Amino acid sequence: MDIGRPLIAIAAVGRNRAIGKGNKLPWHIPEDFAFFKATTMGHVLVMGRLTYASIGRPLPGRTTVVLSRTGFTAPGVTTVSGWDALRKLEPEKTLFLAGGAQLYAEGLSGCSELLLTHVDQEPEADAFFPDWSKLFDDGEVLKTGPGFTIKRHRRLAGC
């Protein structure tokens, strides 16, 4: 998938690649929330309808884009029906792919980077981040804390 501009996936993942259960995060890590906010502030968050529903509102200081084929609408949200619509959307801003599992799976091939909070847990989950190991490097550590490490993974050459 090529949307003609950089796309960065951002997520917290367990050792088993878990990202959620019942449309909720399986952990509460304030440092991860702070990193997410600081990193995405002033940019564009792209997410699926269920991820948006779990948040319940547009996040302040960011453009919220919901990728949905159902005609979903919500106040303060831009809805697009396909990846191509992201090409011209606020081109001066970075696009952050913020979930859920289906969009991560669809969008991974178009990501130039992954910003992943690696959580030292293997929770029960029904949503998982796709396997990135063949497309991205092992990651550069950006921050560590009790039970987690935040890494920037860059796309491998030729992938």
KOLGUDREN-45243 format. One record per atom (N, C-alpha, C, CB): residue in one letter; y negated, x negated, z negated; atom name; residue number from 1. Coordinates in nm, 2 decimals, padded with zeros to 4 digits. Atoms other than C-alpha are relative to their C-alpha. Last residue first. Glycine has a CB too. Layout:
% KOLGUDREN-45243
   r    north     east       up    a     k
   a        Y        X        Z   CA   NUM
...
//
This chain:
% KOLGUDREN-45243
   r    north     east       up    a     k
   c   -00.06   -00.13    00.05    N   159
   c    00.39   -01.10   -00.22   CA   159
   c   -00.10    00.12    00.03    C   159
   c    00.04    00.00   -00.15   CB   159
   g   -00.09   -00.05   -00.10    N   158
   g    00.31   -01.42   -00.02   CA   158
   g    00.06    00.14   -00.04    C   158
   g    00.11   -00.09    00.02   CB   158
   a    00.03    00.03   -00.14    N   157
   a    00.14   -01.59   -00.31   CA   157
   a    00.11    00.06    00.09    C   157
   a   -00.02   -00.15    00.02   CB   157
   l   -00.06    00.13   -00.06    N   156
   l    00.23   -01.43   -00.64   CA   156
   l   -00.04   -00.01    00.14    C   156
   l    00.15    00.00   -00.02   CB   156
   r   -00.09   -00.01   -00.11    N   155
   r   -00.01   -01.16   -00.77   CA   155
   r    00.05   -00.13    00.05    C   155
   r   -00.05    00.09    00.12   CB   155
   r    00.05    00.01   -00.14    N   154
   r   -00.18   -01.25   -01.09   CA   154
   r    00.11    00.01    00.10    C   154
   r   -00.08   -00.13    00.02   CB   154
   h   -00.10    00.04   -00.10    N   153
   h   -00.08   -01.14   -01.44   CA   153
   h   -00.06    00.00    00.14    C   153
   h    00.13    00.09   -00.01   CB   153
   r    00.05   -00.03   -00.14    N   152
   r   -00.36   -01.13   -01.70   CA   152
   r    00.11   -00.06    00.09    C   152
   r   -00.14   -00.06    00.03   CB   152
   k   -00.01    00.10   -00.11    N   151
   k   -00.20   -01.12   -02.05   CA   151
   k   -00.06    00.06    00.13    C   151
   k    00.14   -00.04    00.02   CB   151
   i    00.07   -00.05   -00.12    N   150
   i   -00.27   -00.94   -02.38   CA   150
   i    00.01   -00.11    00.10    C   150
   i   -00.14    00.05   -00.03   CB   150
   t    00.07    00.11   -00.08    N   149
   t   -00.02   -01.03   -02.65   CA   149
   t   -00.05    00.07    00.12    C   149
   t    00.10   -00.11    00.03   CB   149
   f    00.03   -00.01   -00.14    N   148
   f    00.11   -00.79   -02.92   CA   148
   f   -00.07   -00.12    00.06    C   148
   f   -00.10    00.12    00.01   CB   148
   g   -00.09   -00.09   -00.07    N   147
   g    00.28   -00.75   -03.26   CA   147
   g   -00.04    00.02    00.15    C   147
   g    00.01    00.12   -00.06   CB   147
   p   -00.13   -00.04    00.06    N   146
   p    00.00   -00.89   -03.47   CA   146
   p    00.08    00.10    00.08    C   146
   p   -00.03    00.05   -00.14   CB   146
   g    00.02   -00.07    00.12    N   145
   g   -00.26   -01.02   -03.23   CA   145
   g    00.14    00.03   -00.06    C   145
   g   -00.09    00.12    00.01   CB   145
   t   -00.12   -00.04    00.07    N   144
   t   -00.29   -01.23   -02.92   CA   144
   t   -00.04    00.06   -00.13    C   144
   t    00.09   -00.13   -00.03   CB   144
   k    00.02   -00.03    00.14    N   143
   k   -00.56   -01.25   -02.66   CA   143
   k    00.14    00.03   -00.06    C   143
   k   -00.09    00.12   -00.02   CB   143
   l    00.14   -00.02    00.03    N   142
   l   -00.61   -01.36   -02.30   CA   142
   l   -00.03    00.02   -00.15    C   142
   l   -00.04    00.13    00.08   CB   142
   v    00.03   -00.07    00.12    N   141
   v   -00.27   -01.52   -02.23   CA   141
   v   -00.15    00.01   -00.02    C   141
   v    00.06   -00.07   -00.12   CB   141
   e    00.08    00.08    00.08    N   140
   e   -00.22   -01.60   -01.87   CA   140
   e   -00.04    00.07   -00.12    C   140
   e   -00.13   -00.05    00.08   CB   140
   g    00.12   -00.05    00.07    N   139
   g    00.06   -01.42   -01.70   CA   139
   g   -00.07   -00.11   -00.08    C   139
   g    00.04    00.11   -00.09   CB   139
   d   -00.03   -00.02    00.14    N   138
   d    00.42   -01.48   -01.60   CA   138
   d   -00.12    00.04   -00.08    C   138
   d    00.07   -00.12   -00.06   CB   138
   d   -00.03    00.12    00.08    N   137
   d    00.32   -01.45   -01.23   CA   137
   d    00.03    00.05   -00.15    C   137
   d   -00.11   -00.10    00.00   CB   137
   f    00.11    00.06    00.08    N   136
   f    00.33   -01.12   -01.03   CA   136
   f    00.05   -00.12   -00.08    C   136
   f   -00.06    00.10   -00.09   CB   136
   l    00.13    00.00   -00.07    N   135
   l    00.53   -00.97   -00.75   CA   135
   l   -00.11   -00.07   -00.07    C   135
   l   -00.04    00.14    00.02   CB   135
   k   -00.02    00.06   -00.13    N   134
   k    00.90   -01.03   -00.85   CA   134
   k   -00.14   -00.01    00.08    C   134
   k    00.10    00.08    00.08   CB   134
   s   -00.04    00.14    00.01    N   133
   s    00.84   -00.97   -01.22   CA   133
   s    00.01   -00.07    00.13    C   133
   s    00.13   -00.01   -00.07   CB   133
   w    00.10    00.08   -00.07    N   132
   w    00.65   -00.65   -01.19   CA   132
   w    00.04   -00.14    00.03    C   132
   w   -00.14    00.01   -00.07   CB   132
   d   -00.03    00.14    00.01    N   131
   d    00.92   -00.40   -01.29   CA   131
   d   -00.10   -00.08    00.09    C   131
   d    00.15   -00.03    00.04   CB   131
   p   -00.09    00.05   -00.09    N   130
   p    00.75   -00.06   -01.30   CA   130
   p    00.03   -00.15   -00.02    C   130
   p   -00.04    00.02    00.15   CB   130
   f    00.07    00.08   -00.10    N   129
   f    00.59    00.06   -01.62   CA   129
   f    00.10   -00.06    00.10    C   129
   f   -00.09   -00.11   -00.07   CB   129
   f   -00.02    00.14    00.00    N   128
   f    00.80    00.32   -01.80   CA   128
   f   -00.09   -00.06    00.11    C   128
   f    00.15   -00.04    00.02   CB   128
   a    00.09    00.06   -00.10    N   127
   a    00.76    00.68   -01.91   CA   127
   a    00.00   -00.15   -00.01    C   127
   a   -00.15    00.06   -00.01   CB   127
   d   -00.04   -00.07   -00.13    N   126
   d    01.02    00.87   -02.10   CA   126
   d   -00.08   -00.04    00.11    C   126
   d   -00.01    00.15   -00.03   CB   126
   a    00.10   -00.04   -00.09    N   125
   a    01.02    00.65   -02.41   CA   125
   a    00.05    00.08    00.12    C   125
   a   -00.07   -00.13    00.06   CB   125
   e   -00.05   -00.10   -00.08    N   124
   e    01.20    00.54   -02.72   CA   124
   e   -00.11    00.05    00.09    C   124
   e    00.06    00.12   -00.08   CB   124
   p   -00.01   -00.13    00.05    N   123
   p    01.03    00.23   -02.85   CA   123
   p    00.08    00.09    00.10    C   123
   p   -00.14    00.06   -00.01   CB   123
   e   -00.08   -00.06   -00.10    N   122
   e    01.12   -00.13   -02.77   CA   122
   e    00.01    00.15   -00.04    C   122
   e    00.14   -00.07    00.02   CB   122
   q   -00.08   -00.12    00.04    N   121
   q    00.85   -00.31   -02.96   CA   121
   q    00.08    00.04    00.12    C   121
   q   -00.09    00.11   -00.06   CB   121
   d   -00.13    00.05    00.05    N   120
   d    00.66   -00.64   -02.94   CA   120
   d    00.08    00.11   -00.06    C   120
   d   -00.03   -00.12   -00.10   CB   120
   v   -00.02   -00.04    00.14    N   119
   v    00.38   -00.49   -02.73   CA   119
   v    00.14   -00.04   -00.04    C   119
   v   -00.02    00.15   -00.01   CB   119
   h   -00.14    00.01    00.03    N   118
   h    00.27   -00.68   -02.42   CA   118
   h    00.02    00.03   -00.14    C   118
   h    00.06   -00.14    00.05   CB   118
   t   -00.02    00.03    00.14    N   117
   t   -00.08   -00.57   -02.34   CA   117
   t    00.15    00.01   -00.02    C   117
   t   -00.08    00.11   -00.09   CB   117
   l   -00.10   -00.06    00.08    N   116
   l   -00.10   -00.59   -01.97   CA   116
   l    00.00   -00.04   -00.14    C   116
   l    00.14   -00.03    00.06   CB   116
   l    00.04    00.03    00.13    N   115
   l   -00.38   -00.66   -01.73   CA   115
   l    00.09    00.08   -00.10    C   115
   l   -00.16    00.04   -00.02   CB   115
   l   -00.04   -00.10    00.10    N   114
   l   -00.22   -00.66   -01.39   CA   114
   l   -00.06   -00.06   -00.13    C   114
   l    00.16    00.00   -00.01   CB   114
   e   -00.02    00.05    00.13    N   113
   e   -00.38   -00.82   -01.09   CA   113
   e    00.06    00.11   -00.09    C   113
   e   -00.13   -00.06   -00.06   CB   113
   s    00.02    00.14   -00.01    N   112
   s   -00.41   -00.78   -00.71   CA   112
   s    00.03   -00.07   -00.14    C   112
   s   -00.14   -00.04    00.04   CB   112
   c    00.08    00.07    00.11    N   111
   c   -00.26   -00.44   -00.72   CA   111
   c   -00.01   -00.15    00.02    C   111
   c    00.07    00.03   -00.14   CB   111
   g    00.14    00.02   -00.03    N   110
   g   -00.16   -00.26   -00.40   CA   110
   g   -00.08   -00.07   -00.10    C   110
   g   -00.06    00.13    00.03   CB   110
   s    00.00    00.09   -00.12    N   109
   s    00.22   -00.30   -00.44   CA   109
   s   -00.15   -00.03    00.05    C   109
   s    00.08    00.06    00.11   CB   109
   l   -00.02    00.14    00.04    N   108
   l    00.18   -00.16   -00.80   CA   108
   l   -00.01   -00.10    00.12    C   108
   l    00.14   -00.02   -00.06   CB   108
   g    00.12    00.09   -00.02    N   107
   g    00.01    00.16   -00.68   CA   107
   g    00.03   -00.15   -00.02    C   107
   g   -00.10    00.04   -00.08   CB   107
   e    00.05   -00.01   -00.13    N   106
   e    00.31    00.39   -00.63   CA   106
   e   -00.10   -00.11    00.03    C   106
   e   -00.06    00.14    00.02   CB   106
   a   -00.11    00.03   -00.10    N   105
   a    00.50    00.28   -00.94   CA   105
   a   -00.05    00.00    00.14    C   105
   a    00.12    00.10   -00.02   CB   105
   y   -00.03    00.15    00.01    N   104
   y    00.18    00.26   -01.15   CA   104
   y    00.11   -00.03    00.10    C   104
   y    00.05   -00.04   -00.14   CB   104
   l    00.11    00.07   -00.07    N   103
   l    00.09    00.61   -01.02   CA   103
   l    00.02   -00.15   -00.01    C   103
   l   -00.14    00.04   -00.05   CB   103
   q   -00.01   -00.02   -00.14    N   102
   q    00.43    00.75   -01.12   CA   102
   q   -00.11   -00.07    00.08    C   102
   q   -00.01    00.15    00.03   CB   102
   a   -00.11    00.07   -00.06    N   101
   a    00.42    00.59   -01.46   CA   101
   a    00.01    00.02    00.15    C   101
   a    00.13    00.04   -00.07   CB   101
   g   -00.12    00.03    00.08    N   100
   g    00.08    00.71   -01.56   CA   100
   g    00.10   -00.07    00.09    C   100
   g    00.05    00.13   -00.05   CB   100
   g   -00.12   -00.08    00.03    N    99
   g   -00.15    00.54   -01.54   CA    99
   g    00.00    00.13    00.07    C    99
   g    00.01    00.02   -00.15   CB    99
   a   -00.02   -00.03    00.14    N    98
   a   -00.48    00.35   -01.58   CA    98
   a    00.12    00.09   -00.03    C    98
   a   -00.12    00.05   -00.06   CB    98
   l   -00.11   -00.10    00.00    N    97
   l   -00.53    00.19   -01.24   CA    97
   l    00.05    00.01   -00.14    C    97
   l    00.11   -00.04    00.10   CB    97
   f   -00.11    00.02    00.10    N    96
   f   -00.86    00.01   -01.27   CA    96
   f    00.10    00.11    00.01    C    96
   f   -00.06   -00.02   -00.14   CB    96
   l   -00.09   -00.11    00.01    N    95
   l   -01.09    00.00   -00.96   CA    95
   l    00.11   -00.05   -00.10    C    95
   l    00.06    00.04    00.13   CB    95
   t   -00.14    00.03    00.00    N    94
   t   -01.38   -00.25   -00.99   CA    94
   t    00.08    00.12   -00.03    C    94
   t    00.04   -00.11   -00.11   CB    94
   k   -00.07    00.00    00.13    N    93
   k   -01.73   -00.14   -00.90   CA    93
   k    00.15   -00.03    00.01    C    93
   k   -00.01    00.14   -00.07   CB    93
   e    00.06    00.11    00.08    N    92
   e   -01.96   -00.22   -00.61   CA    92
   e    00.08   -00.01   -00.13    C    92
   e   -00.14    00.02   -00.03   CB    92
   p   -00.06    00.13   -00.04    N    91
   p   -01.74   -00.01   -00.38   CA    91
   p   -00.05   -00.12   -00.08    C    91
   p   -00.03   -00.02    00.15   CB    91
   e    00.08    00.09    00.08    N    90
   e   -01.82    00.32   -00.57   CA    90
   e    00.05   -00.15    00.03    C    90
   e    00.01    00.03   -00.14   CB    90
   l    00.05   -00.06    00.12    N    89
   l   -01.55    00.52   -00.38   CA    89
   l   -00.06   -00.11   -00.09    C    89
   l    00.12    00.06   -00.08   CB    89
   k    00.14    00.00    00.00    N    88
   k   -01.52    00.39   -00.03   CA    88
   k   -00.06    00.04   -00.13    C    88
   k   -00.05    00.09    00.11   CB    88
   r    00.07    00.11   -00.08    N    87
   r   -01.16    00.28   -00.02   CA    87
   r   -00.15    00.00   -00.02    C    87
   r    00.04    00.02    00.14   CB    87
   l    00.06    00.10    00.10    N    86
   l   -01.04    00.51   -00.31   CA    86
   l   -00.08   -00.11    00.08    C    86
   l    00.11   -00.06   -00.08   CB    86
   a    00.13   -00.05    00.05    N    85
   a   -00.99    00.81   -00.07   CA    85
   a   -00.07   -00.10   -00.09    C    85
   a    00.02    00.13   -00.07   CB    85
   d    00.11    00.04   -00.09    N    84
   d   -00.71    00.61    00.09   CA    84
   d   -00.14    00.04   -00.04    C    84
   d    00.04    00.06    00.14   CB    84
   w    00.05    00.14    00.02    N    83
   w   -00.50    00.65   -00.22   CA    83
   w   -00.11   -00.04    00.09    C    83
   w    00.12   -00.10    00.01   CB    83
   g   -00.08    00.11   -00.05    N    82
   g   -00.46    01.03   -00.18   CA    82
   g   -00.07   -00.14   -00.03    C    82
   g    00.03    00.01    00.15   CB    82
   s   -00.14   -00.04   -00.02    N    81
   s   -00.57    01.37   -00.31   CA    81
   s    00.09   -00.12    00.05    C    81
   s    00.00    00.11    00.10   CB    81
   v   -00.04    00.03   -00.14    N    80
   v   -00.89    01.27   -00.48   CA    80
   v    00.15    00.03    00.02    C    80
   v   -00.03   -00.16    00.03   CB    80
   t   -00.14   -00.01   -00.03    N    79
   t   -01.05    01.42   -00.79   CA    79
   t    00.02   -00.03    00.15    C    79
   t    00.05    00.15   -00.02   CB    79
   t   -00.02    00.00   -00.15    N    78
   t   -01.37    01.30   -00.93   CA    78
   t    00.14    00.01    00.02    C    78
   t   -00.07   -00.13    00.06   CB    78
   v   -00.11    00.07   -00.06    N    77
   v   -01.41    01.40   -01.30   CA    77
   v   -00.01    00.01    00.15    C    77
   v    00.14    00.05   -00.05   CB    77
   g    00.02    00.14    00.01    N    76
   g   -01.72    01.50   -01.49   CA    76
   g    00.11   -00.09    00.06    C    76
   g   -00.01   -00.03   -00.15   CB    76
   p    00.14    00.04    00.01    N    75
   p   -01.60    01.86   -01.54   CA    75
   p   -00.01   -00.15   -00.02    C    75
   p   -00.08    00.07   -00.11   CB    75
   a    00.05    00.01    00.13    N    74
   a   -01.24    01.90   -01.44   CA    74
   a   -00.14   -00.04    00.00    C    74
   a    00.09   -00.09   -00.10   CB    74
   t    00.14    00.03    00.02    N    73
   t   -01.06    01.98   -01.12   CA    73
   t   -00.03    00.00   -00.15    C    73
   t   -00.09    00.11    00.08   CB    73
   f    00.05    00.01    00.14    N    72
   f   -00.69    01.96   -01.01   CA    72
   f   -00.16   -00.02    00.00    C    72
   f    00.07   -00.11   -00.07   CB    72
   g    00.13   -00.06    00.00    N    71
   g   -00.63    02.05   -00.64   CA    71
   g   -00.06    00.01   -00.14    C    71
   g    00.01    00.14    00.05   CB    71
   t    00.00   -00.14    00.04    N    70
   t   -00.26    01.99   -00.68   CA    70
   t   -00.13    00.07    00.00    C    70
   t    00.06    00.01   -00.14   CB    70
   r   -00.02   -00.08   -00.12    N    69
   r   -00.23    01.66   -00.48   CA    69
   r   -00.01    00.15   -00.03    C    69
   r    00.13   -00.03    00.07   CB    69
   s   -00.09   -00.12    00.02    N    68
   s   -00.37    01.46   -00.77   CA    68
   s    00.00    00.08    00.13    C    68
   s   -00.06    00.09   -00.11   CB    68
   l   -00.07    00.00   -00.13    N    67
   l   -00.54    01.12   -00.81   CA    67
   l    00.10    00.11   -00.02    C    67
   l    00.07   -00.14    00.03   CB    67
   v   -00.14   -00.05    00.02    N    66
   v   -00.78    01.17   -01.10   CA    66
   v    00.06    00.01    00.14    C    66
   v    00.00    00.14   -00.07   CB    66
   v   -00.06   -00.05   -00.12    N    65
   v   -01.09    00.95   -01.09   CA    65
   v    00.14    00.05   -00.02    C    65
   v   -00.01   -00.10    00.12   CB    65
   t   -00.13   -00.04    00.01    N    64
   t   -01.30    00.89   -01.40   CA    64
   t    00.05    00.07    00.13    C    64
   t    00.02    00.09   -00.12   CB    64
   t   -00.03   -00.11   -00.10    N    63
   t   -01.61    00.69   -01.35   CA    63
   t    00.14    00.03   -00.01    C    63
   t   -00.04   -00.04    00.14   CB    63
   r   -00.08    00.03   -00.11    N    62
   r   -01.68    00.49   -01.67   CA    62
   r    00.01    00.12    00.10    C    62
   r    00.14   -00.05   -00.05   CB    62
   g    00.04    00.12   -00.06    N    61
   g   -01.94    00.48   -01.94   CA    61
   g    00.08   -00.05    00.12    C    61
   g    00.00   -00.11   -00.10   CB    61
   p    00.14    00.03   -00.01    N    60
   p   -01.78    00.75   -02.15   CA    60
   p   -00.02   -00.14    00.07    C    60
   p   -00.07    00.00   -00.13   CB    60
   l    00.04    00.10    00.09    N    59
   l   -01.41    00.83   -02.08   CA    59
   l   -00.15   -00.04    00.02    C    59
   l    00.09   -00.12    00.00   CB    59
   p    00.04    00.13   -00.06    N    58
   p   -01.37    01.16   -01.90   CA    58
   p   -00.04   -00.10   -00.10    C    58
   p   -00.12    00.02    00.11   CB    58
   r    00.15    00.01   -00.04    N    57
   r   -01.20    01.41   -02.12   CA    57
   r   -00.02   -00.12    00.08    C    57
   r   -00.09    00.01   -00.12   CB    57
   g    00.08   -00.12    00.03    N    56
   g   -00.86    01.52   -02.25   CA    56
   g   -00.14    00.01    00.04    C    56
   g    00.01    00.03   -00.13   CB    56
   i    00.12    00.05    00.05    N    55
   i   -00.69    01.18   -02.28   CA    55
   i   -00.09    00.12   -00.03    C    55
   i   -00.07   -00.10    00.10   CB    55
   s   -00.03    00.06    00.13    N    54
   s   -00.34    01.33   -02.25   CA    54
   s   -00.13   -00.06   -00.06    C    54
   s    00.10   -00.12    00.02   CB    54
   a   -00.02   -00.11    00.10    N    53
   a   -00.47    01.56   -01.97   CA    53
   a    00.03   -00.06   -00.14    C    53
   a    00.12    00.09    00.04   CB    53
   y    00.13   -00.06    00.04    N    52
   y   -00.61    01.26   -01.78   CA    52
   y    00.02    00.10   -00.11    C    52
   y   -00.06    00.06    00.13   CB    52
   t    00.07    00.10    00.08    N    51
   t   -00.27    01.09   -01.80   CA    51
   t   -00.13    00.05   -00.04    C    51
   t   -00.01   -00.14    00.08   CB    51
   l   -00.05   -00.01    00.14    N    50
   l   -00.11    01.41   -01.68   CA    50
   l   -00.06   -00.10   -00.09    C    50
   l    00.16   -00.02    00.01   CB    50
   r    00.04   -00.12    00.07    N    49
   r   -00.34    01.44   -01.38   CA    49
   r    00.05    00.00   -00.14    C    49
   r    00.05    00.12    00.07   CB    49
   g   -00.06   -00.12   -00.04    N    48
   g   -00.29    01.08   -01.26   CA    48
   g   -00.04    00.12   -00.09    C    48
   g    00.15   -00.01   -00.01   CB    48
   m   -00.11   -00.05    00.07    N    47
   m   -00.53    00.80   -01.32   CA    47
   m    00.06    00.12    00.06    C    47
   m   -00.04    00.02   -00.15   CB    47
   v   -00.08   -00.09   -00.08    N    46
   v   -00.80    00.59   -01.16   CA    46
   v    00.13    00.03   -00.08    C    46
   v    00.04   -00.07    00.14   CB    46
   l   -00.14   -00.02    00.05    N    45
   l   -01.06    00.44   -01.39   CA    45
   l    00.07    00.10    00.09    C    45
   l    00.00    00.05   -00.15   CB    45
   v   -00.07   -00.13   -00.04    N    44
   v   -01.37    00.32   -01.21   CA    44
   v    00.14    00.00   -00.06    C    44
   v    00.00    00.01    00.15   CB    44
   h   -00.08    00.00   -00.13    N    43
   h   -01.61    00.06   -01.36   CA    43
   h    00.07    00.13    00.02    C    43
   h    00.11   -00.11   -00.02   CB    43
   g    00.09    00.02   -00.12    N    42
   g   -01.90    00.04   -01.61   CA    42
   g    00.08    00.00    00.13    C    42
   g   -00.07   -00.12   -00.01   CB    42
   m    00.14   -00.05    00.01    N    41
   m   -01.67   -00.02   -01.91   CA    41
   m   -00.08   -00.03    00.13    C    41
   m   -00.07   -00.05   -00.13   CB    41
   t    00.02   -00.11   -00.10    N    40
   t   -01.31   -00.10   -01.79   CA    40
   t   -00.14    00.06    00.00    C    40
   t    00.10    00.11   -00.02   CB    40
   t   -00.04    00.05   -00.13    N    39
   t   -01.27   -00.44   -01.97   CA    39
   t   -00.04    00.11    00.11    C    39
   t    00.15   -00.03    00.01   CB    39
   a    00.09    00.11   -00.04    N    38
   a   -01.46   -00.36   -02.29   CA    38
   a    00.03   -00.03    00.14    C    38
   a    00.02   -00.12   -00.09   CB    38
   k    00.14   -00.05   -00.01    N    37
   k   -01.28   -00.02   -02.33   CA    37
   k   -00.09   -00.11    00.05    C    37
   k   -00.05    00.05   -00.14   CB    37
   f    00.00   -00.10   -00.11    N    36
   f   -00.93   -00.15   -02.25   CA    36
   f   -00.15    00.05    00.02    C    36
   f    00.09    00.12   -00.03   CB    36
   f   -00.01    00.08   -00.12    N    35
   f   -00.98   -00.45   -02.49   CA    35
   f   -00.02    00.09    00.13    C    35
   f    00.13   -00.08    00.01   CB    35
   a    00.13    00.07   -00.01    N    34
   a   -01.11   -00.22   -02.77   CA    34
   a    00.00   -00.09    00.13    C    34
   a   -00.02   -00.09   -00.12   CB    34
   f    00.10   -00.09   -00.04    N    33
   f   -00.81    00.01   -02.72   CA    33
   f   -00.13   -00.07    00.03    C    33
   f   -00.01    00.11   -00.11   CB    33
   d   -00.03   -00.04   -00.14    N    32
   d   -00.57   -00.28   -02.72   CA    32
   d   -00.10    00.10    00.04    C    32
   d    00.14    00.05    00.01   CB    32
   e    00.04    00.12   -00.09    N    31
   e   -00.73   -00.42   -03.04   CA    31
   e    00.02    00.03    00.14    C    31
   e    00.07   -00.13   -00.05   CB    31
   p    00.14    00.00   -00.02    N    30
   p   -00.69   -00.07   -03.20   CA    30
   p   -00.06   -00.11    00.08    C    30
   p   -00.07    00.00   -00.14   CB    30
   i    00.04    00.14    00.02    N    29
   i   -00.31   -00.08   -03.15   CA    29
   i   -00.15    00.00    00.03    C    29
   i    00.07   -00.09    00.10   CB    29
   h    00.15    00.00    00.02    N    28
   h   -00.16    00.26   -03.20   CA    28
   h   -00.04   -00.14   -00.03    C    28
   h   -00.03    00.10   -00.12   CB    28
   w    00.05    00.09    00.10    N    27
   w    00.20    00.29   -03.06   CA    27
   w   -00.15    00.03   -00.02    C    27
   w    00.02   -00.15    00.03   CB    27
   p   -00.10    00.02    00.11    N    26
   p    00.43    00.51   -02.85   CA    26
   p   -00.05   -00.09   -00.11    C    26
   p    00.13   -00.05    00.06   CB    26
   l   -00.04    00.14    00.02    N    25
   l    00.14    00.63   -02.63   CA    25
   l    00.09   -00.01   -00.12    C    25
   l   -00.13   -00.09   -00.03   CB    25
   k    00.08    00.07    00.10    N    24
   k    00.15    01.00   -02.56   CA    24
   k    00.04   -00.15   -00.01    C    24
   k    00.02    00.07   -00.14   CB    24
   n    00.14    00.02   -00.04    N    23
   n    00.26    01.20   -02.26   CA    23
   n   -00.09   -00.05   -00.11    C    23
   n   -00.06    00.14    00.05   CB    23
   g    00.07   -00.13    00.02    N    22
   g    00.58    01.31   -02.43   CA    22
   g   -00.15   -00.01    00.03    C    22
   g    00.02    00.04   -00.14   CB    22
   k   -00.10   -00.10    00.03    N    21
   k    00.68    00.94   -02.46   CA    21
   k   -00.07    00.13   -00.02    C    21
   k    00.09   -00.04   -00.12   CB    21
   g    00.03   -00.12    00.06    N    20
   g    00.48    00.65   -02.32   CA    20
   g    00.12    00.09   -00.02    C    20
   g   -00.10    00.08    00.09   CB    20
   i    00.15   -00.03    00.00    N    19
   i    00.44    00.31   -02.17   CA    19
   i   -00.03    00.13   -00.07    C    19
   i   -00.06   -00.01    00.14   CB    19
   a    00.04   -00.13    00.04    N    18
   a    00.79    00.16   -02.21   CA    18
   a   -00.15    00.01    00.00    C    18
   a    00.06    00.04   -00.14   CB    18
   r    00.10   -00.05   -00.09    N    17
   r    00.85   -00.16   -02.02   CA    17
   r   -00.04    00.14   -00.03    C    17
   r    00.06   -00.01    00.14   CB    17
   n   -00.09   -00.07   -00.09    N    16
   n    01.16   -00.24   -02.24   CA    16
   n   -00.09    00.07    00.11    C    16
   n    00.07    00.11   -00.08   CB    16
   r   -00.10    00.10   -00.06    N    15
   r    00.96   -00.51   -02.42   CA    15
   r    00.09    00.07    00.10    C    15
   r    00.08   -00.06   -00.11   CB    15
   g   -00.09    00.05    00.09    N    14
   g    00.68   -00.24   -02.46   CA    14
   g    00.10   -00.11    00.06    C    14
   g    00.09    00.11   -00.06   CB    14
   v   -00.14   -00.02   -00.03    N    13
   v    00.39   -00.20   -02.23   CA    13
   v    00.09   -00.06   -00.11    C    13
   v    00.04   -00.07    00.14   CB    13
   a   -00.07    00.06    00.11    N    12
   a    00.02   -00.15   -02.27   CA    12
   a    00.15    00.03    00.02    C    12
   a   -00.05    00.05   -00.14   CB    12
   a   -00.09   -00.08    00.07    N    11
   a   -00.16   -00.08   -01.94   CA    11
   a    00.05   -00.08   -00.13    C    11
   a    00.13    00.04    00.08   CB    11
   i    00.02    00.03    00.14    N    10
   i   -00.42   -00.19   -01.69   CA    10
   i    00.09    00.09   -00.09    C    10
   i   -00.15    00.01   -00.04   CB    10
   a   -00.07   -00.09    00.09    N     9
   a   -00.35   -00.21   -01.32   CA     9
   a   -00.02   -00.05   -00.14    C     9
   a    00.15    00.01    00.03   CB     9
   i   -00.06    00.07    00.11    N     8
   i   -00.61   -00.39   -01.11   CA     8
   i    00.06    00.11   -00.09    C     8
   i   -00.11   -00.07   -00.08   CB     8
   l   -00.04   -00.10    00.09    N     7
   l   -00.70   -00.27   -00.76   CA     7
   l    00.07   -00.08   -00.12    C     7
   l    00.10    00.11    00.06   CB     7
   p   -00.08    00.04    00.12    N     6
   p   -00.89   -00.49   -00.52   CA     6
   p    00.03    00.12   -00.09    C     6
   p   -00.06   -00.11   -00.08   CB     6
   r    00.08    00.06    00.11    N     5
   r   -01.02   -00.33   -00.20   CA     5
   r    00.09   -00.03   -00.12    C     5
   r   -00.12    00.09   -00.04   CB     5
   g    00.11    00.07   -00.06    N     4
   g   -00.88   -00.21    00.14   CA     4
   g   -00.10   -00.06   -00.11    C     4
   g   -00.08    00.09    00.08   CB     4
   i    00.11   -00.10    00.01    N     3
   i   -00.65    00.06   -00.01   CA     3
   i   -00.13   -00.07    00.05    C     3
   i   -00.02    00.05   -00.14   CB     3
   d    00.12    00.07   -00.01    N     2
   d   -00.34   -00.13    00.10   CA     2
   d   -00.12    00.10    00.00    C     2
   d    00.00   -00.10    00.12   CB     2
   m    00.12   -00.08    00.00    N     1
   m    00.00    00.00    00.00   CA     1
   m   -00.12   -00.09    00.00    C     1
   m    00.00    00.10   -00.12   CB     1
//
